[in-house]
Structure formats: C-alpha cells, structure tokens
C-alpha cells in the first residue's frame, strides 16, 4: 500500500493551529445566511477562475464572474469557457460528499476528472479515462522535460494504492491527508490532461468527507495562482528530496491557513459592521445620516466628493452628517498626508 514519507515540523504545526482557530471562529460566529451564501458564491467563482487560470486559461476574473452568473462572452475562447463551467459541475459533485461515509473510489476520482474536461478540445483529454501512454511534463518556455510521470502500465496499481490508503485509518490529520492526496495524484499524473485541477478537487473532497468544509468559503487555488512558480517548486521539491513530502505539506498547510485567515477576517469585519450599524441606530441615526455611515462602513466610499455623488446630496448636507457621526464616535476623519489636509473618513472599527 502507498506510504507517504513526511515529518511534522514546527511550521506545519503552526499552520494547522491557524487553520483550527479559523475553523473555530467560523463555527461559533453568528453570520447571516445571506452573507454566507454570497461568500460561497464568491468563493466558487474565485476557485473556478484560479484553478483554471493556473492551467493557462485566458479569461479575466470579471469574465469568469459573468459566465458563472449565466452571461455569455462571445469573444472568449470556447475551451476556456468550457473549462470554467466544467469546474462548477465537478465542484457540485464534490460538495455532495460533505460528511459522507461512502468509501473513496477510483470511480469517483475518474468522474471528477470527466466533469472537469468533458467537451474541452473536442474530448481529446479522454474524460474519466486513465492515460494509455506517457505524458511528459514540459516547461512551456524552455521546452525541456521537467517531470516524467510513471509509465502508463503503473497508473492503475498506483491509483488503487492511493485510494486504499485514503480509505485506511491512518490517524493522520485530515488537512495533511488532503495535501498528500493532492501531491500523489499530480505525481501519478493518471490522465492525459486536467491532472492539476483533478488533484486540487481531490484535496477538497478529502476534507469535505471529514466535514472540513469550512462552510465552502476557502479558495486554495487563489493562493497558488498568486505565485505559480512557488506552487510548482513546492511540488517539485518532493521529487528532489527522495519523495519526502514535508516541504510540500508545509507549503500546502501554510496556504490553506492563509486563505482561511482571510475568510475569518472578512467574517470579523461583517460582525463589527453589524455591531456599528446597531449602535448607529441606537443613538438615533436614520435616513441620510445612516446612509452616509453605511456607505463609509460597508461600501468603502470615504471621500466627500465620492459620497456626494453616491448619495446625491449637497456638500453642506454631507458635512453636517459627517460632523454628527464623528461626534457620536462612529467615524473619524483621516488626513491624506502632512501637506494635504484633504480628509477621507473611516469607521471606528
């Protein structure tokens, strides 16, 4: 059976601790269902965009958002559009396994792959089928071979070993299991195309099955896509260190912790916003004054000129309400610089 080689170091422990703290916050925080739904939709868009962008799609984030809300973009590359929309279909499959006790299977992994690549480039990626030949990984710039995956006749037994290990009671932390699964599938490279996307969704599936769904708010591919060279280097280091995954897991756990802390920060901001809005109402602010406060607090509109345009009010009316809000301790004026007395306004969070 597959036996991963790794050790637990201080960086991994610190990352796991950060993740657990973020999970604890999200579990205990009183966040509105509407906010969670909006954040889930945003997370899906970000993950779909970044996981496909890593693989070379040319869509912009704005285009991805439009496509995932049902709009059409005639000028976009049809294969890029298909890959993006396919991700949503594959993610929906994975999301159905939150808390599932059904054993992991090769059939499920192959179905994830099928959904990711179906109809892309005329079906040349052999959706859901293991490769029958070699699939060298070539540097797109130098054209040099950077990785030679196992021969095709080893794919089936290697995948069987991986699935058996995933179904075994190893006692290893679920987050680490997910990172190991992601690397190992990339290492086996069982498919002609779509291995990276499948591996990243497999990692998500591993966590979801053990109820590490993080309310479906994290976007790990966003972290990878910020510095793809670091992502690929972390994967390659395993092969350079006699298949020791410690460095990869350190990178993986750190990335997930970073993304979860960003989600936590957004949640904390929402809670503070809600408290301030309640406070504003409690001290008697309503109508235009409350609109001014909300624009500063929620929308980030914080200059007098922008506020007058947004709220369709005069400068004198705005200044009157700003003075009242400052007097109540809800906002503060901030100078742009020592030689520029022009102020913008921030909520006292």
C-alpha positions in Angstrom: 0.0 0.0 0.0 1.1 3.6 -0.6 3.0 5.0 2.4 3.8 8.8 2.2 7.1 10.0 3.7 7.0 13.2 5.7 7.6 14.6 9.1 5.7 17.1 11.2 7.7 20.3 11.8 7.0 23.5 13.7 5.8 25.3 10.6 3.2 22.6 9.8 2.0 22.6 13.4 1.7 26.4 13.4 -0.2 26.2 10.1 -2.6 23.6 11.4 -3.2 25.6 14.5 -4.0 28.7 12.5 -6.5 26.6 10.4 -8.2 25.2 13.5 -8.5 28.7 15.0 -10.2 30.0 11.8 -12.5 26.9 11.8 -13.4 27.5 15.4 -14.3 31.2 14.6 -16.4 30.3 11.6 -18.2 27.6 13.6 -19.0 29.9 16.5 -19.6 33.2 14.7 -23.1 34.4 14.1 -23.0 35.2 10.4 -26.1 35.8 8.4 -27.2 33.1 6.0 -27.3 35.7 3.2 -23.7 36.7 3.8 -22.6 33.1 3.8 -24.4 32.4 0.6 -22.9 35.4 -1.0 -19.4 34.4 0.2 -19.9 30.8 -1.0 -20.8 32.1 -4.5 -17.8 34.4 -4.5 -15.5 31.5 -3.3 -16.8 29.3 -6.1 -16.1 32.0 -8.7 -12.6 32.6 -7.3 -11.7 28.9 -7.2 -13.1 28.2 -10.6 -11.2 31.2 -12.0 -7.9 30.5 -10.3 -7.8 26.7 -10.7 -8.3 27.1 -14.5 -6.1 30.1 -14.8 -3.2 28.1 -13.3 -3.6 25.8 -16.2 -3.4 28.5 -18.8 -6.9 29.8 -19.4 -7.0 33.5 -20.5 -10.3 34.6 -19.0 -10.3 37.5 -16.7 -11.9 37.3 -13.2 -14.7 39.7 -14.4 -15.4 37.4 -17.4 -15.4 34.3 -15.1 -17.9 36.1 -12.8 -20.2 36.9 -15.8 -20.0 33.4 -17.1 -20.8 31.8 -13.8 -23.9 34.0 -13.5 -25.3 32.8 -16.8 -24.0 35.6 -19.1 -22.3 34.9 -22.5 -19.0 36.3 -23.7 -18.8 35.6 -27.5 -15.1 36.8 -27.8 -13.9 34.3 -25.1 -12.0 31.2 -26.1 -14.7 28.4 -26.1 -12.3 25.9 -24.4 -11.6 28.4 -21.6 -15.3 28.9 -21.1 -15.9 25.2 -21.1 -13.2 24.5 -18.5 -14.5 27.2 -16.2 -18.1 26.0 -16.4 -17.0 22.4 -16.1 -15.3 23.2 -12.8 -18.7 24.2 -11.3 -20.2 20.9 -12.3 -17.3 19.0 -10.8 -17.4 21.1 -7.6 -21.1 20.4 -7.2 -20.3 16.7 -7.3 -17.6 17.1 -4.6 -19.8 19.3 -2.4 -22.3 16.5 -2.3 -19.9 14.4 -0.3 -19.6 16.7 2.8 -19.7 14.3 5.8 -20.0 11.3 3.5 -19.2 7.8 4.9 -19.0 6.3 1.5 -15.6 5.0 0.8 -13.3 6.9 -1.6 -13.1 5.2 -5.0 -11.3 5.4 -8.3 -14.7 5.6 -9.9 -15.4 8.9 -8.1 -12.0 10.4 -8.9 -12.5 9.5 -12.6 -15.9 11.1 -12.5 -14.4 14.3 -11.1 -11.9 14.3 -14.0 -14.6 13.5 -16.5 -16.7 16.5 -15.4 -13.7 18.8 -15.5 -12.5 18.1 -19.0 -15.6 16.9 -20.9 -16.1 18.7 -24.2 -12.8 20.5 -23.9 -10.7 20.5 -27.0 -13.0 18.1 -28.7 -12.8 15.5 -25.9 -9.1 14.9 -26.6 -8.4 14.7 -22.8 -10.2 11.3 -22.6 -12.6 12.3 -19.9 -12.6 9.9 -16.9 -10.1 7.6 -18.6 -6.6 6.8 -17.4 -3.9 7.6 -19.9 -2.6 4.8 -22.1 0.8 6.4 -22.9 3.5 8.6 -21.4 2.6 12.2 -20.6 5.8 14.2 -20.1 5.6 17.5 -18.3 7.4 20.1 -20.4 8.5 23.6 -19.4 6.4 26.0 -21.5 9.3 28.4 -22.0 12.4 26.2 -22.4 10.5 23.2 -23.8 12.7 21.0 -21.5 11.1 17.9 -19.8 10.7 18.8 -16.1 9.0 15.6 -15.0 8.5 12.2 -16.4 5.4 10.5 -14.7 5.3 6.8 -14.1 4.7 4.6 -17.1 1.1 4.1 -18.2 1.0 0.5 -17.1 1.8 1.6 -13.5 -1.1 4.1 -13.3 -3.8 1.7 -12.4 -1.9 0.0 -9.5 -0.7 3.3 -8.2 -4.2 4.8 -8.2 -5.5 1.6 -6.4 -2.8 2.0 -3.8 -3.7 5.7 -3.3 -7.4 5.0 -2.9 -6.7 2.1 -0.4 -4.6 4.5 1.6 -7.2 7.2 1.6 -9.8 4.6 2.9 -7.4 3.3 5.6 -7.5 4.6 9.2 -4.0 6.2 9.3 -4.6 8.6 12.2 -3.1 11.4 10.1 -4.7 14.9 10.3 -7.3 15.3 7.6 -5.7 18.5 6.3 -2.4 16.6 5.8 -4.2 13.7 4.1 -5.7 16.2 1.7 -2.3 17.7 0.9 -0.8 14.2 0.4 -3.6 13.2 -1.9 -3.1 16.3 -4.0 0.6 15.7 -4.4 0.3 12.0 -5.1 -2.3 12.4 -7.8 -0.2 15.0 -9.5 2.8 12.7 -9.2 1.0 9.7 -10.7 -0.4 12.0 -13.4 -3.1 9.4 -14.3 -4.8 11.4 -17.0 -3.8 13.0 -20.4 -4.9 16.4 -19.2 -6.6 18.0 -16.2 -4.4 16.4 -13.6 -3.8 19.6 -11.6 -7.4 20.5 -11.4 -8.4 17.0 -10.5 -5.8 16.8 -7.8 -6.9 20.1 -6.3 -10.5 19.0 -6.2 -9.5 15.6 -4.7 -7.8 17.5 -1.9 -11.1 19.4 -1.3 -13.0 16.1 -1.5 -10.8 14.6 1.2 -11.5 17.5 3.6 -15.2 17.7 2.7 -15.7 14.0 3.5 -14.4 14.5 7.0 -16.6 17.7 7.5 -13.7 20.0 6.9 -15.8 22.0 4.5 -15.0 25.4 6.1 -18.6 26.5 5.1 -17.3 26.2 1.5 -15.6 29.6 1.8 -11.9 28.8 1.1 -10.2 29.3 -2.2 -6.9 27.4 -2.1 -6.2 27.9 -5.8 -6.2 31.6 -5.3 -3.1 31.2 -3.1 -1.4 29.0 -5.7 -2.2 31.4 -8.5 -0.6 34.3 -6.7 2.8 32.7 -7.3 2.6 29.7 -9.6 6.4 29.3 -9.6 6.3 28.8 -5.8 3.5 26.3 -6.3 5.3 24.2 -8.9 8.5 24.5 -6.9 6.9 23.1 -3.8 5.6 20.1 -5.8 9.0 19.5 -7.5 10.9 19.7 -4.1 9.2 16.4 -3.1 10.9 14.6 -6.0 14.2 16.4 -5.3 14.1 15.2 -1.7 13.6 11.4 -2.3 9.8 11.8 -2.2 9.8 13.4 1.2 6.6 15.5 1.3 7.5 17.6 4.3 8.3 20.7 2.3 5.2 20.4 0.2 2.9 19.9 3.2 4.5 23.0 4.9 3.6 25.0 1.8 0.1 23.4 1.5 -0.8 23.9 5.1 0.5 27.5 5.1 -1.5 28.3 2.0 -4.7 26.9 3.4 -4.1 28.7 6.7 -3.6 32.0 4.8 -6.8 31.6 2.9 -8.8 30.6 6.0 -7.5 33.6 7.9 -8.6 35.8 5.1 -12.1 34.3 5.4 -12.0 34.8 9.1 -11.0 38.5 8.7 -14.0 39.1 6.4 -16.3 37.4 8.9 -14.9 39.6 11.7 -15.4 42.7 9.6 -19.1 41.7 9.0 -19.7 41.2 12.7 -18.1 44.6 13.5 -20.1 46.2 10.8 -23.3 44.8 12.2 -22.4 46.0 15.7 -21.7 49.5 14.5 -24.9 49.6 12.4 -26.9 48.6 15.5 -25.0 51.3 17.5 -25.8 53.9 14.9 -29.5 53.1 15.0 -29.5 53.0 18.8 -28.1 56.6 19.1 -30.8 57.9 16.8 -29.2 58.0 13.3 -31.6 57.3 10.4 -32.3 58.4 6.9 -29.4 60.3 5.2 -27.1 60.1 8.2 -27.4 56.3 8.3 -26.9 56.2 4.5 -23.6 58.2 4.9 -22.4 55.9 7.6 -23.3 52.7 5.6 -21.5 54.0 2.5 -18.3 54.5 4.6 -18.7 51.3 6.6 -19.8 48.8 4.0 -19.0 50.2 0.6 -15.7 51.8 1.4 -16.8 55.1 -0.1 -14.9 57.5 2.0 -14.2 60.9 0.3 -16.5 63.8 0.4 -16.7 64.0 -3.4 -17.5 60.3 -3.8 -20.1 60.4 -1.0 -21.9 63.3 -2.5 -22.1 61.6 -5.9 -23.1 58.2 -4.4 -25.8 59.6 -2.1 -27.0 62.5 -4.4 -26.7 65.1 -1.6 -25.0 68.5 -1.4 -21.6 69.1 0.2 -23.1 71.1 3.1 -25.6 68.3 3.9 -22.9 65.8 3.8 -20.6 67.8 6.1 -23.4 68.2 8.6 -24.0 64.5 8.8 -20.2 63.8 8.9 -19.8 66.1 11.9 -22.7 64.3 13.7 -21.2 60.8 13.0 -17.8 62.0 14.2 -19.3 63.4 17.3 -21.0 60.1 18.1 -17.7 58.3 17.8 -18.8 56.2 14.8 -16.3 57.6 12.2 -13.1 59.6 12.2 -11.5 62.0 9.6 -8.1 61.0 8.3 -5.8 63.4 6.5 -4.3 62.2 3.3 -0.9 63.5 4.2 1.1 66.2 6.1 0.9 68.6 3.2 -2.6 67.6 2.1 -5.3 68.5 4.5 -8.0 66.7 2.4 -9.7 64.2 4.6 -11.2 60.8 4.0 -13.4 59.0 6.5 -13.1 55.7 8.2 -15.4 53.8 10.5 -14.1 53.4 14.1 -13.9 49.6 14.0 
